[in-house]
Structures are given as structure tokens and as C-alpha cells.
Amino acid sequence: MDLKILDIASDTDNFRAIKDYTHNSKLKNSLCGDEVKIELIIKNDKIIDFGYQGNSCIYCRASANLLSKISINNKKNELNKICDDAKSYFDGNIKIKEKKKLLLFQKLFNKKNLLRKECILLPFQTLKKIVSN
């Protein structure tokens, strides 16, 4: 495992519950048992605060952490597109260099981590349940 991924997962600034959240979603990966719960405060279709919790592996936590950082102060429709792009990357339909917003995920989004695809995408799927509405 890349130590940078461990460093990313260790950043717990947004690994927390949000008091008075306006939106939330929770998903569980049936393959490995990872669980992610995301709580958001959304005003005027913009993410004001983002908290995530759950029992998950390092890859899932790192993904949730980075996703929380790019979500704050972003619009729902932009995040919905980012979630779609993340899935498209793992489906082989786009390259990470084509999508500036995904460059932050470069350590996670690489061929060495293809077996952890479901772990990495779980936070994206959880967020998409909220922002696609």
C-alpha cells in the first residue's frame, strides 16, 4: 500500500457527524462490508458542510476524505458530474488527466488499485444519492 493513501485516510477533519444536517445518505458495500454515511448541509444547491462516518478500509476512507474536501463550497450538479466521472474512470471510459477535478484522487485512481474499485467508489455512490436529486 502507498503510504500517501494512508496519510490521506488519516486526515480526519471531516470524519465527523454534522449537527442539523439537511441531507444524508448511507451505503454498505456488500462485497467487503465497508459502510459510509455522509451528512451534508446544503443551501441554495451548494454544499456548505460535509461530514462522513463509517466502518471502512483505508481506501474507502481516503476516498471519502478527498471527496469531502472537494465537495465543500461546490454545487450539487458539479458534484453529481464528479461522481459520474469517477465511475467512468473505473469503467475505462475516461482518463484522469481529462478531468481536472479528479486529479486530487490520482493516488487512488490508478491501475494498482483496480481491485479496490468498489471501496474507492463507495463514497461517490453515497454522495450521488444526495446530489442527483
C-alpha positions as CSV (number, residue, x, y, z in Angstrom):
1,M,0.0,0.0,0.0
2,D,1.1,3.5,-0.8
3,L,1.9,5.5,2.4
4,K,0.3,8.6,0.8
5,I,-3.0,6.8,0.8
6,L,-2.6,6.1,4.5
7,D,-1.8,9.8,5.1
8,I,-4.9,10.8,3.2
9,A,-7.1,8.4,5.2
10,S,-5.6,9.6,8.4
11,D,-6.8,13.2,7.8
12,T,-9.9,13.2,9.9
13,D,-11.0,16.8,9.7
14,N,-14.4,15.8,8.1
15,F,-14.7,12.4,9.7
16,R,-17.5,13.5,12.0
17,A,-21.2,13.8,12.4
18,I,-22.9,17.1,11.3
19,K,-25.3,18.6,13.7
20,D,-28.5,19.7,12.0
21,Y,-27.6,18.3,8.6
22,T,-30.0,18.9,5.8
23,H,-29.2,15.8,3.7
24,N,-27.8,12.4,4.5
25,S,-27.2,9.0,2.8
26,K,-25.7,5.7,3.9
27,L,-24.4,2.8,1.8
28,K,-22.8,-0.5,2.5
29,N,-20.5,-2.5,0.2
30,S,-21.9,-6.0,0.1
31,L,-18.6,-7.4,-1.2
32,C,-16.3,-6.3,1.7
33,G,-18.6,-4.8,4.4
34,D,-17.4,-1.2,4.1
35,E,-20.0,1.3,5.3
36,V,-20.1,5.0,4.6
37,K,-22.6,7.6,5.9
38,I,-22.4,11.1,4.6
39,E,-24.2,14.1,6.2
40,L,-24.4,17.4,4.4
41,I,-25.6,20.9,4.9
42,I,-26.8,22.2,1.6
43,K,-28.0,25.8,1.0
44,N,-29.1,27.1,-2.5
45,D,-27.8,23.8,-4.1
46,K,-24.3,24.4,-2.6
47,I,-22.6,22.1,-0.1
48,I,-21.8,24.2,3.0
49,D,-20.6,21.4,5.3
50,F,-19.7,17.8,4.7
51,G,-19.2,15.1,7.3
52,Y,-18.6,11.4,6.8
53,Q,-18.5,8.4,9.2
54,G,-18.5,4.6,8.9
55,N,-16.5,1.5,9.3
56,S,-14.4,1.1,6.2
57,C,-11.0,0.3,4.8
58,I,-8.1,2.7,4.2
59,Y,-9.1,3.1,0.5
60,C,-12.7,4.0,1.3
61,R,-11.7,6.4,4.0
62,A,-9.1,8.1,1.8
63,S,-11.7,8.4,-1.0
64,A,-14.3,9.9,1.4
65,N,-11.8,12.3,2.9
66,L,-10.8,13.7,-0.5
67,L,-14.4,13.8,-1.7
68,S,-15.3,15.8,1.4
69,K,-12.6,18.3,0.6
70,I,-13.7,19.0,-2.9
71,S,-17.4,19.0,-2.1
72,I,-17.5,21.9,0.4
73,N,-18.4,25.1,-1.5
74,N,-19.3,23.2,-4.6
75,K,-22.7,23.0,-6.3
76,K,-24.8,19.8,-6.3
77,N,-24.8,19.5,-10.1
78,E,-21.0,19.8,-10.2
79,L,-20.6,17.0,-7.6
80,N,-23.1,14.8,-9.5
81,K,-20.8,15.1,-12.5
82,I,-17.7,14.3,-10.5
83,C,-19.4,11.2,-9.1
84,D,-20.3,10.1,-12.7
85,D,-16.7,10.9,-13.8
86,A,-15.2,8.7,-11.0
87,K,-17.3,5.8,-12.2
88,S,-16.4,6.4,-15.8
89,Y,-12.7,6.4,-14.9
90,F,-13.0,2.9,-13.4
91,D,-15.2,1.7,-16.3
92,G,-12.3,2.7,-18.6
93,N,-14.2,5.5,-20.3
94,I,-12.1,8.5,-19.3
95,K,-8.6,9.2,-18.3
96,I,-7.9,11.1,-15.0
97,K,-5.9,13.7,-16.9
98,E,-9.0,14.6,-18.8
99,K,-10.9,15.7,-15.6
100,K,-9.2,18.4,-13.5
101,K,-11.5,17.8,-10.6
102,L,-10.3,14.2,-10.3
103,L,-6.6,15.0,-10.2
104,L,-6.8,15.2,-6.4
105,F,-7.7,11.4,-6.5
106,Q,-4.7,10.4,-8.6
107,K,-3.1,8.3,-5.8
108,L,-6.4,6.3,-5.5
109,F,-7.4,6.3,-9.2
110,N,-4.7,4.1,-10.7
111,K,-4.4,0.6,-12.1
112,K,-2.7,-0.7,-9.0
113,N,-6.0,-0.1,-7.1
114,L,-8.4,-1.6,-9.6
115,L,-9.2,-4.4,-7.1
116,R,-10.3,-1.8,-4.6
117,K,-12.6,-0.1,-7.1
118,E,-15.7,-0.8,-5.0
119,C,-14.1,0.6,-1.9
120,I,-12.9,3.7,-3.6
121,L,-16.2,4.4,-5.3
122,L,-18.5,3.8,-2.3
123,P,-18.3,7.4,-1.0
124,F,-19.0,8.7,-4.5
125,Q,-22.1,6.4,-4.7
126,T,-23.2,7.6,-1.3
127,L,-22.8,11.2,-2.2
128,K,-24.5,10.7,-5.6
129,K,-27.7,9.5,-3.8
130,I,-27.9,13.0,-2.4
131,V,-26.7,15.3,-5.2
132,S,-28.6,13.6,-8.0
133,N,-32.0,14.6,-6.6
